[in-house]
Amino acid sequence: MSHNVYTITDASFDAEVANQPGIVLLDFWADWCGPCKMLAPVLSDIAGEYQGALRVAKLNADQNTATCDRYTVRGLPTLLLFVDGVEKERLVGTISKTRLAAVLDNYLED
């Protein structure tokens, strides 16, 4: 995991995401999830390339079920994009770096 990717838990979610100004991309993942492992390098690259413009964070879905329930996360990986603490975009499954960058760029242009 990149040093630009933050780890979020149920306990830190409100402070680090829900009450955080700006843009946060949150990855819900699990150790056993193959597609999650495939997505990890993409998120690491995005975190580095968009450093200063947004925060990239990961939340282990098996260890943090309260946040998963709060946002009705049922499939992994799930990416939620928050702007000023409000969910604006939800992407379920693997996604290419190009596609993810296009989604992020839409919010950074505003």
The first five atom37 places (N, CA, C, CB, O) and aatype in JSON, in Angstrom:
{
  "aatype": [12, 15, 8, 2, 19, 18, 16, 9, 16, 3, 0, 15, 13, 3, 0, 6, 19, 0, 2, 5, 14, 7, 9, 19, 10, 10, 3, 13, 17, 0, 3, 17, 4, 7, 14, 4, 11, 12, 10, 0, 14, 19, 10, 15, 3, 9, 0, 7, 6, 18, 5, 7, 0, 10, 1, 19, 0, 11, 10, 2, 0, 3, 5, 2, 16, 0, 16, 4, 3, 1, 18, 16, 19, 1, 7, 10, 14, 16, 10, 10, 10, 13, 19, 3, 7, 19, 6, 11, 6, 1, 10, 19, 7, 16, 9, 15, 11, 16, 1, 10, 0, 0, 19, 10, 3, 2, 18, 10, 6, 3],
  "atom_mask": [
    [1, 1, 1, 1, 1],
    [1, 1, 1, 1, 1],
    [1, 1, 1, 1, 1],
    [1, 1, 1, 1, 1],
    [1, 1, 1, 1, 1],
    [1, 1, 1, 1, 1],
    [1, 1, 1, 1, 1],
    [1, 1, 1, 1, 1],
    [1, 1, 1, 1, 1],
    [1, 1, 1, 1, 1],
    [1, 1, 1, 1, 1],
    [1, 1, 1, 1, 1],
    [1, 1, 1, 1, 1],
    [1, 1, 1, 1, 1],
    [1, 1, 1, 1, 1],
    [1, 1, 1, 1, 1],
    [1, 1, 1, 1, 1],
    [1, 1, 1, 1, 1],
    [1, 1, 1, 1, 1],
    [1, 1, 1, 1, 1],
    [1, 1, 1, 1, 1],
    [1, 1, 1, 0, 1],
    [1, 1, 1, 1, 1],
    [1, 1, 1, 1, 1],
    [1, 1, 1, 1, 1],
    [1, 1, 1, 1, 1],
    [1, 1, 1, 1, 1],
    [1, 1, 1, 1, 1],
    [1, 1, 1, 1, 1],
    [1, 1, 1, 1, 1],
    [1, 1, 1, 1, 1],
    [1, 1, 1, 1, 1],
    [1, 1, 1, 1, 1],
    [1, 1, 1, 0, 1],
    [1, 1, 1, 1, 1],
    [1, 1, 1, 1, 1],
    [1, 1, 1, 1, 1],
    [1, 1, 1, 1, 1],
    [1, 1, 1, 1, 1],
    [1, 1, 1, 1, 1],
    [1, 1, 1, 1, 1],
    [1, 1, 1, 1, 1],
    [1, 1, 1, 1, 1],
    [1, 1, 1, 1, 1],
    [1, 1, 1, 1, 1],
    [1, 1, 1, 1, 1],
    [1, 1, 1, 1, 1],
    [1, 1, 1, 0, 1],
    [1, 1, 1, 1, 1],
    [1, 1, 1, 1, 1],
    [1, 1, 1, 1, 1],
    [1, 1, 1, 0, 1],
    [1, 1, 1, 1, 1],
    [1, 1, 1, 1, 1],
    [1, 1, 1, 1, 1],
    [1, 1, 1, 1, 1],
    [1, 1, 1, 1, 1],
    [1, 1, 1, 1, 1],
    [1, 1, 1, 1, 1],
    [1, 1, 1, 1, 1],
    [1, 1, 1, 1, 1],
    [1, 1, 1, 1, 1],
    [1, 1, 1, 1, 1],
    [1, 1, 1, 1, 1],
    [1, 1, 1, 1, 1],
    [1, 1, 1, 1, 1],
    [1, 1, 1, 1, 1],
    [1, 1, 1, 1, 1],
    [1, 1, 1, 1, 1],
    [1, 1, 1, 1, 1],
    [1, 1, 1, 1, 1],
    [1, 1, 1, 1, 1],
    [1, 1, 1, 1, 1],
    [1, 1, 1, 1, 1],
    [1, 1, 1, 0, 1],
    [1, 1, 1, 1, 1],
    [1, 1, 1, 1, 1],
    [1, 1, 1, 1, 1],
    [1, 1, 1, 1, 1],
    [1, 1, 1, 1, 1],
    [1, 1, 1, 1, 1],
    [1, 1, 1, 1, 1],
    [1, 1, 1, 1, 1],
    [1, 1, 1, 1, 1],
    [1, 1, 1, 0, 1],
    [1, 1, 1, 1, 1],
    [1, 1, 1, 1, 1],
    [1, 1, 1, 1, 1],
    [1, 1, 1, 1, 1],
    [1, 1, 1, 1, 1],
    [1, 1, 1, 1, 1],
    [1, 1, 1, 1, 1],
    [1, 1, 1, 0, 1],
    [1, 1, 1, 1, 1],
    [1, 1, 1, 1, 1],
    [1, 1, 1, 1, 1],
    [1, 1, 1, 1, 1],
    [1, 1, 1, 1, 1],
    [1, 1, 1, 1, 1],
    [1, 1, 1, 1, 1],
    [1, 1, 1, 1, 1],
    [1, 1, 1, 1, 1],
    [1, 1, 1, 1, 1],
    [1, 1, 1, 1, 1],
    [1, 1, 1, 1, 1],
    [1, 1, 1, 1, 1],
    [1, 1, 1, 1, 1],
    [1, 1, 1, 1, 1],
    [1, 1, 1, 1, 1],
    [1, 1, 1, 1, 1]
  ],
  "atom_positions": [
    [[0.85, -1.18, 0.0], [0.0, 0.0, 0.0], [0.89, 1.24, 0.0], [-0.96, 0.0, 1.22], [1.91, 1.29, 0.68]],
    [[0.49, 2.21, -0.76], [1.24, 3.46, -0.87], [1.16, 4.26, 0.42], [0.71, 4.3, -2.04], [0.18, 4.19, 1.16]],
    [[2.22, 5.03, 0.68], [2.19, 5.9, 1.85], [1.19, 7.04, 1.67], [3.59, 6.47, 2.13], [0.9, 7.76, 2.62]],
    [[0.65, 7.21, 0.46], [-0.36, 8.23, 0.18], [-1.78, 7.7, 0.36], [-0.19, 8.75, -1.22], [-2.74, 8.45, 0.18]],
    [[-1.93, 6.42, 0.72], [-3.23, 5.81, 0.94], [-3.42, 5.64, 2.44], [-3.36, 4.44, 0.18], [-2.62, 4.99, 3.1]],
    [[-4.48, 6.22, 2.97], [-4.74, 6.21, 4.4], [-5.62, 5.02, 4.77], [-5.4, 7.52, 4.83], [-6.43, 4.57, 3.97]],
    [[-5.46, 4.53, 5.98], [-6.31, 3.47, 6.51], [-7.39, 4.09, 7.38], [-5.47, 2.43, 7.31], [-7.1, 4.86, 8.29]],
    [[-8.63, 3.73, 7.09], [-9.79, 4.25, 7.82], [-10.45, 3.08, 8.55], [-10.81, 4.95, 6.84], [-10.44, 1.95, 8.06]],
    [[-11.02, 3.35, 9.72], [-11.76, 2.36, 10.49], [-13.14, 2.93, 10.81], [-11.0, 1.96, 11.79], [-13.42, 4.1, 10.56]],
    [[-14.0, 2.09, 11.37], [-15.29, 2.59, 11.84], [-15.09, 3.77, 12.79], [-16.09, 1.47, 12.54], [-15.81, 4.77, 12.71]],
    [[-14.11, 3.65, 13.68], [-13.87, 4.68, 14.69], [-13.37, 5.99, 14.09], [-12.87, 4.17, 15.72], [-13.66, 7.06, 14.62]],
    [[-12.62, 5.92, 13.0], [-12.05, 7.14, 12.43], [-12.83, 7.68, 11.24], [-10.64, 6.87, 12.0], [-12.5, 8.75, 10.72]],
    [[-13.86, 6.96, 10.8], [-14.57, 7.34, 9.58], [-15.11, 8.77, 9.61], [-15.71, 6.37, 9.34], [-14.87, 9.54, 8.68]],
    [[-15.83, 9.13, 10.65], [-16.43, 10.46, 10.68], [-15.37, 11.56, 10.6], [-17.26, 10.64, 11.95], [-15.51, 12.51, 9.83]],
    [[-14.31, 11.43, 11.38], [-13.26, 12.45, 11.39], [-12.48, 12.49, 10.08], [-12.3, 12.21, 12.54], [-12.11, 13.56, 9.61]],
    [[-12.24, 11.33, 9.48], [-11.38, 11.24, 8.3], [-12.11, 11.34, 6.96], [-10.63, 9.97, 8.34], [-11.51, 11.65, 5.94]],
    [[-13.43, 11.08, 6.98], [-14.18, 11.08, 5.72], [-15.43, 11.96, 5.83], [-14.57, 9.65, 5.33], [-15.54, 12.96, 5.13]],
    [[-16.37, 11.58, 6.69], [-17.67, 12.26, 6.74], [-17.55, 13.74, 7.1], [-18.57, 11.58, 7.74], [-18.32, 14.56, 6.59]],
    [[-16.61, 14.08, 7.95], [-16.44, 15.48, 8.37], [-15.21, 16.13, 7.74], [-16.33, 15.55, 9.87], [-14.76, 17.18, 8.19]],
    [[-14.69, 15.52, 6.69], [-13.47, 15.99, 6.04], [-13.83, 16.89, 4.85], [-12.6, 14.79, 5.57], [-14.57, 16.45, 3.97]],
    [[-13.34, 18.12, 4.81], [-13.58, 18.94, 3.63], [-12.78, 18.41, 2.45], [-13.22, 20.41, 3.92], [-11.74, 17.77, 2.61]],
    [[-13.28, 18.69, 1.26], [-12.58, 18.26, 0.05], [-13.06, 16.9, -0.43], [0.0, 0.0, 0.0], [-14.14, 16.45, -0.08]],
    [[-12.23, 16.28, -1.23], [-12.59, 15.02, -1.9], [-11.83, 13.86, -1.26], [-12.29, 15.1, -3.42], [-10.61, 13.92, -1.08]],
    [[-12.58, 12.81, -0.93], [-12.0, 11.58, -0.39], [-12.52, 10.42, -1.21], [-12.35, 11.4, 1.14], [-13.73, 10.26, -1.37]],
    [[-11.62, 9.6, -1.71], [-11.97, 8.36, -2.4], [-11.72, 7.23, -1.42], [-11.13, 8.17, -3.72], [-10.59, 7.01, -0.99]],
    [[-12.79, 6.51, -1.06], [-12.7, 5.45, -0.05], [-12.92, 4.1, -0.69], [-13.71, 5.68, 1.07], [-13.95, 3.86, -1.33]],
    [[-11.96, 3.21, -0.51], [-11.99, 1.84, -1.03], [-12.4, 0.89, 0.08], [-10.61, 1.44, -1.61], [-11.7, 0.76, 1.08]],
    [[-13.53, 0.21, -0.1], [-13.95, -0.87, 0.79], [-13.38, -2.16, 0.22], [-15.53, -0.95, 0.93], [-13.65, -2.5, -0.93]],
    [[-12.59, -2.89, 1.01], [-11.85, -4.05, 0.52], [-11.82, -5.13, 1.6], [-10.4, -3.66, 0.09], [-12.26, -4.91, 2.73]],
    [[-11.28, -6.3, 1.23], [-11.06, -7.4, 2.18], [-9.85, -8.2, 1.72], [-12.33, -8.33, 2.29], [-9.52, -8.23, 0.54]],
    [[-9.18, -8.84, 2.69], [-7.98, -9.64, 2.39], [-8.25, -10.76, 1.39], [-7.43, -10.23, 3.67], [-7.39, -11.05, 0.56]],
    [[-9.42, -11.38, 1.46], [-9.74, -12.54, 0.63], [-10.2, -12.15, -0.78], [-10.8, -13.36, 1.31], [-10.4, -13.03, -1.61]],
    [[-10.37, -10.86, -1.05], [-10.98, -10.38, -2.29], [-9.93, -10.21, -3.39], [-11.69, -9.04, -2.05], [-9.11, -9.3, -3.34]],
    [[-9.97, -11.09, -4.37], [-9.04, -11.02, -5.5], [-9.14, -9.71, -6.28], [0.0, 0.0, 0.0], [-8.12, -9.08, -6.54]],
    [[-10.35, -9.28, -6.66], [-10.47, -8.0, -7.37], [-9.95, -6.81, -6.55], [-11.92, -7.76, -7.75], [-9.45, -5.84, -7.11]],
    [[-10.07, -6.89, -5.24], [-9.54, -5.83, -4.37], [-8.02, -5.74, -4.52], [-9.92, -6.09, -2.89], [-7.45, -4.65, -4.58]],
    [[-7.39, -6.89, -4.58], [-5.93, -6.93, -4.74], [-5.52, -6.38, -6.11], [-5.42, -8.37, -4.57], [-4.48, -5.74, -6.23]],
    [[-6.35, -6.63, -7.12], [-6.06, -6.11, -8.46], [-6.21, -4.59, -8.49], [-7.0, -6.75, -9.49], [-5.49, -3.91, -9.23]],
    [[-7.12, -4.05, -7.69], [-7.38, -2.62, -7.67], [-6.34, -1.84, -6.85], [-8.77, -2.37, -7.11], [-6.16, -0.65, -7.07]],
    [[-5.68, -2.5, -5.92], [-4.74, -1.82, -5.01], [-3.67, -1.0, -5.73], [-4.07, -2.85, -4.12], [-3.43, 0.14, -5.34]],
    [[-3.0, -1.54, -6.76], [-1.98, -0.72, -7.43], [-2.57, 0.49, -8.16], [-1.2, -1.57, -8.42], [-1.91, 1.53, -8.27]],
    [[-3.78, 0.36, -8.65], [-4.45, 1.48, -9.31], [-4.67, 2.6, -8.3], [-5.8, 1.03, -9.93], [-4.4, 3.76, -8.59]],
    [[-5.16, 2.23, -7.11], [-5.4, 3.23, -6.07], [-4.11, 3.88, -5.59], [-6.13, 2.6, -4.9], [-4.08, 5.07, -5.31]],
    [[-3.06, 3.09, -5.5], [-1.76, 3.62, -5.11], [-1.27, 4.65, -6.12], [-0.74, 2.48, -4.97], [-0.77, 5.72, -5.75]],
    [[-1.41, 4.33, -7.42], [-1.03, 5.26, -8.48], [-1.87, 6.54, -8.41], [-1.18, 4.6, -9.85], [-1.33, 7.64, -8.51]],
    [[-3.17, 6.38, -8.25], [-4.08, 7.53, -8.18], [-3.72, 8.41, -6.98], [-5.56, 7.06, -8.08], [-3.7, 9.64, -7.09]],
    [[-3.43, 7.78, -5.85], [-3.08, 8.53, -4.64], [-1.84, 9.39, -4.88], [-2.84, 7.57, -3.46], [-1.78, 10.54, -4.43]],
    [[-0.87, 8.84, -5.57], [0.34, 9.6, -5.86], [0.11, 10.71, -6.87], [0.0, 0.0, 0.0], [0.59, 11.83, -6.69]],
    [[-0.62, 10.4, -7.92], [-0.83, 11.36, -8.99], [-1.78, 12.5, -8.59], [-1.38, 10.65, -10.2], [-1.67, 13.61, -9.1]],
    [[-2.7, 12.22, -7.69], [-3.68, 13.23, -7.27], [-3.37, 13.79, -5.88], [-5.08, 12.63, -7.28], [-4.22, 14.45, -5.27]],
    [[-2.18, 13.54, -5.39], [-1.79, 14.02, -4.07], [-1.97, 15.53, -3.99], [-0.33, 13.63, -3.74], [-1.53, 16.26, -4.87]],
    [[-2.63, 15.98, -2.95], [-2.91, 17.4, -2.77], [-4.27, 17.81, -3.31], [0.0, 0.0, 0.0], [-4.82, 18.82, -2.88]],
    [[-4.81, 17.02, -4.24], [-6.12, 17.33, -4.82], [-7.23, 16.52, -4.15], [-6.11, 17.07, -6.31], [-8.38, 16.97, -4.1]],
    [[-6.89, 15.35, -3.66], [-7.85, 14.48, -3.0], [-7.12, 13.51, -2.09], [-8.72, 13.73, -4.02], [-5.9, 13.36, -2.19]],
    [[-7.86, 12.87, -1.22], [-7.3, 11.84, -0.34], [-7.83, 10.48, -0.78], [-7.64, 12.11, 1.16], [-9.01, 10.35, -1.13]],
    [[-6.98, 9.49, -0.77], [-7.37, 8.11, -1.06], [-7.24, 7.33, 0.24], [-6.49, 7.48, -2.21], [-6.21, 7.39, 0.92]],
    [[-8.3, 6.59, 0.58], [-8.31, 5.83, 1.83], [-8.87, 4.45, 1.6], [-9.13, 6.57, 2.9], [-9.61, 4.21, 0.64]],
    [[-8.51, 3.53, 2.49], [-8.98, 2.14, 2.43], [-9.65, 1.78, 3.75], [-7.81, 1.16, 2.11], [-9.2, 2.2, 4.82]],
    [[-10.71, 1.01, 3.67], [-11.41, 0.52, 4.85], [-11.62, -0.98, 4.69], [-12.76, 1.27, 5.05], [-12.26, -1.41, 3.73]],
    [[-11.1, -1.77, 5.61], [-11.26, -3.22, 5.57], [-12.71, -3.55, 5.94], [-10.26, -3.93, 6.53], [-13.14, -3.32, 7.07]],
    [[-13.45, -4.08, 4.98], [-14.88, -4.33, 5.16], [-15.16, -5.4, 6.2], [-15.5, -4.73, 3.84], [-16.19, -5.34, 6.88]],
    [[-14.29, -6.37, 6.34], [-14.5, -7.43, 7.33], [-14.32, -6.92, 8.75], [-13.54, -8.59, 7.07], [-14.99, -7.4, 9.67]],
    [[-13.45, -5.97, 8.94], [-13.14, -5.46, 10.27], [-13.94, -4.22, 10.65], [-11.68, -5.15, 10.36], [-13.89, -3.79, 11.8]],
    [[-14.67, -3.65, 9.7], [-15.38, -2.39, 9.93], [-16.79, -2.46, 9.36], [-14.62, -1.21, 9.3], [-17.15, -1.71, 8.45]],
    [[-17.57, -3.36, 9.92], [-18.9, -3.63, 9.38], [-19.9, -2.49, 9.6], [-19.44, -4.89, 9.99], [-20.85, -2.36, 8.83]],
    [[-19.7, -1.67, 10.61], [-20.65, -0.58, 10.87], [-20.67, 0.42, 9.71], [-20.28, 0.15, 12.19], [-21.74, 0.87, 9.3]],
    [[-19.5, 0.75, 9.18], [-19.45, 1.69, 8.06], [-20.0, 1.04, 6.8], [-18.01, 2.18, 7.83], [-20.66, 1.7, 6.0]],
    [[-19.73, -0.24, 6.62], [-20.3, -0.97, 5.47], [-21.82, -0.95, 5.54], [-19.78, -2.43, 5.44], [-22.48, -0.71, 4.53]],
    [[-22.37, -1.2, 6.7], [-23.82, -1.17, 6.87], [-24.37, 0.24, 6.66], [-24.21, -1.67, 8.27], [-25.4, 0.42, 6.02]],
    [[-23.68, 1.22, 7.18], [-24.11, 2.62, 7.07], [-24.25, 3.04, 5.61], [-23.12, 3.54, 7.78], [-25.15, 3.81, 5.27]],
    [[-23.37, 2.54, 4.75], [-23.39, 2.91, 3.33], [-23.88, 1.78, 2.43], [-22.02, 3.34, 2.9], [-23.72, 1.84, 1.21]],
    [[-24.46, 0.74, 3.02], [-25.03, -0.4, 2.29], [-24.04, -0.95, 1.27], [-26.33, 0.02, 1.6], [-24.38, -1.12, 0.1]],
    [[-22.83, -1.21, 1.71], [-21.81, -1.82, 0.85], [-22.03, -3.32, 0.87], [-20.35, -1.44, 1.32], [-21.94, -3.95, 1.92]],
    [[-22.33, -3.88, -0.29], [-22.65, -5.31, -0.4], [-21.66, -6.08, -1.26], [-24.02, -5.48, -0.95], [-21.56, -7.3, -1.13]],
    [[-20.94, -5.41, -2.13], [-19.98, -6.07, -3.0], [-18.61, -5.42, -2.85], [0.0, 0.0, 0.0], [-18.51, -4.24, -2.54]],
    [[-17.58, -6.21, -3.08], [-16.21, -5.7, -2.98], [-15.47, -5.95, -4.29], [-15.46, -6.36, -1.81], [-15.72, -6.95, -4.96]],
    [[-14.59, -5.07, -4.65], [-14.34, -3.78, -4.02], [-15.45, -2.78, -4.34], [-12.99, -3.23, -4.47], [-16.09, -2.87, -5.39]],
    [[-15.68, -1.86, -3.43], [-16.58, -0.73, -3.65], [-15.8, 0.54, -3.37], [-17.86, -0.82, -2.74], [-15.15, 0.68, -2.33]],
    [[-15.86, 1.46, -4.3], [-15.24, 2.77, -4.14], [-16.35, 3.79, -3.95], [-14.34, 3.14, -5.36], [-17.28, 3.88, -4.76]],
    [[-16.25, 4.57, -2.88], [-17.18, 5.68, -2.66], [-16.38, 6.97, -2.76], [-17.91, 5.56, -1.28], [-15.32, 7.1, -2.16]],
    [[-16.9, 7.91, -3.51], [-16.28, 9.21, -3.65], [-17.09, 10.22, -2.84], [-16.17, 9.64, -5.14], [-18.27, 10.43, -3.1]],
    [[-16.44, 10.82, -1.87], [-17.08, 11.8, -1.0], [-16.55, 13.19, -1.34], [-16.84, 11.47, 0.49], [-15.35, 13.39, -1.52]],
    [[-17.47, 14.14, -1.41], [-17.1, 15.55, -1.57], [-17.68, 16.28, -0.36], [-17.64, 16.15, -2.93], [-18.89, 16.31, -0.16]],
    [[-16.8, 16.86, 0.43], [-17.19, 17.54, 1.66], [-18.07, 16.65, 2.55], [-17.93, 18.84, 1.34], [-19.04, 17.12, 3.14]],
    [[-17.71, 15.36, 2.62], [-18.39, 14.42, 3.49], [-19.65, 13.8, 2.93], [0.0, 0.0, 0.0], [-20.29, 12.99, 3.61]],
    [[-20.04, 14.15, 1.71], [-21.27, 13.64, 1.1], [-20.9, 12.68, -0.02], [-22.16, 14.8, 0.57], [-20.09, 13.01, -0.89]],
    [[-21.5, 11.48, 0.0], [-21.25, 10.51, -1.08], [-21.79, 11.06, -2.4], [-21.9, 9.14, -0.75], [-22.96, 11.42, -2.51]],
    [[-20.9, 11.11, -3.4], [-21.28, 11.63, -4.71], [-21.22, 10.57, -5.81], [-20.39, 12.78, -5.09], [-21.9, 10.69, -6.83]],
    [[-20.42, 9.54, -5.6], [-20.21, 8.53, -6.64], [-19.95, 7.2, -5.98], [-19.03, 8.92, -7.59], [-19.32, 7.13, -4.92]],
    [[-20.44, 6.11, -6.61], [-20.22, 4.75, -6.12], [-19.82, 3.89, -7.3], [-21.5, 4.19, -5.4], [-20.53, 3.83, -8.31]],
    [[-18.69, 3.22, -7.16], [-18.18, 2.33, -8.2], [-17.95, 0.96, -7.57], [-16.86, 2.89, -8.85], [-17.2, 0.83, -6.61]],
    [[-18.59, -0.06, -8.11], [-18.48, -1.41, -7.55], [-17.75, -2.3, -8.55], [-19.89, -1.99, -7.22], [-18.06, -2.32, -9.74]],
    [[-16.77, -3.03, -8.04], [-15.98, -3.91, -8.89], [-14.69, -3.24, -9.3], [0.0, 0.0, 0.0], [-14.39, -2.11, -8.91]],
    [[-13.92, -3.96, -10.1], [-12.65, -3.4, -10.56], [-12.91, -2.3, -11.57], [-11.75, -4.5, -11.17], [-13.93, -2.3, -12.26]],
    [[-11.98, -1.38, -11.64], [-12.1, -0.25, -12.56], [-10.69, 0.09, -13.04], [-12.8, 0.99, -11.87], [-9.72, 0.0, -12.29]],
    [[-10.61, 0.47, -14.29], [-9.29, 0.83, -14.82], [-8.86, 2.18, -14.28], [-9.32, 0.85, -16.37], [-9.67, 3.0, -13.85]],
    [[-7.57, 2.39, -14.3], [-7.01, 3.67, -13.84], [-7.54, 4.81, -14.71], [-5.47, 3.64, -13.88], [-7.85, 5.89, -14.2]],
    [[-7.65, 4.58, -15.99], [-8.14, 5.6, -16.92], [-9.58, 5.99, -16.59], [-8.05, 5.1, -18.37], [-9.92, 7.17, -16.56]],
    [[-10.41, 5.0, -16.36], [-11.83, 5.26, -16.03], [-11.95, 5.97, -14.69], [-12.64, 3.94, -16.01], [-12.73, 6.92, -14.55]],
    [[-11.19, 5.51, -13.7], [-11.24, 6.14, -12.38], [-10.76, 7.58, -12.46], [-10.39, 5.34, -11.37], [-11.35, 8.46, -11.84]],
    [[-9.7, 7.84, -13.19], [-9.18, 9.19, -13.35], [-10.23, 10.09, -14.01], [-7.88, 9.18, -14.2], [-10.37, 11.26, -13.63]],
    [[-10.96, 9.57, -14.98], [-12.01, 10.36, -15.64], [-13.12, 10.74, -14.65], [-12.62, 9.57, -16.83], [-13.61, 11.87, -14.67]],
    [[-13.5, 9.8, -13.79], [-14.52, 10.09, -12.78], [-14.0, 11.18, -11.83], [-14.9, 8.8, -11.99], [-14.71, 12.15, -11.55]],
    [[-12.78, 11.01, -11.36], [-12.21, 11.98, -10.42], [-12.07, 13.36, -11.04], [-10.85, 11.49, -9.92], [-12.35, 14.37, -10.41]],
    [[-11.64, 13.38, -12.29], [-11.44, 14.66, -12.98], [-12.75, 15.45, -13.09], [-10.86, 14.42, -14.38], [-12.73, 16.68, -13.06]],
    [[-13.87, 14.76, -13.21], [-15.16, 15.46, -13.25], [-15.41, 16.25, -11.99], [-16.3, 14.46, -13.47], [-16.0, 17.33, -12.04]],
    [[-14.98, 15.73, -10.85], [-15.19, 16.41, -9.58], [-14.12, 17.45, -9.3], [-15.23, 15.41, -8.46], [-14.37, 18.42, -8.58]],
    [[-12.95, 17.27, -9.84], [-11.88, 18.22, -9.6], [-12.03, 19.46, -10.48], [-10.53, 17.56, -9.86], [-11.49, 20.51, -10.15]],
    [[-12.74, 19.34, -11.57], [-12.96, 20.47, -12.47], [-13.99, 21.44, -11.92], [-13.4, 19.98, -13.85], [-14.0, 22.62, -12.27]],
    [[-14.87, 20.94, -11.05], [-15.95, 21.79, -10.51], [-15.44, 22.85, -9.56], [-16.97, 20.95, -9.8], [-16.23, 23.63, -9.03]]
  ]
}
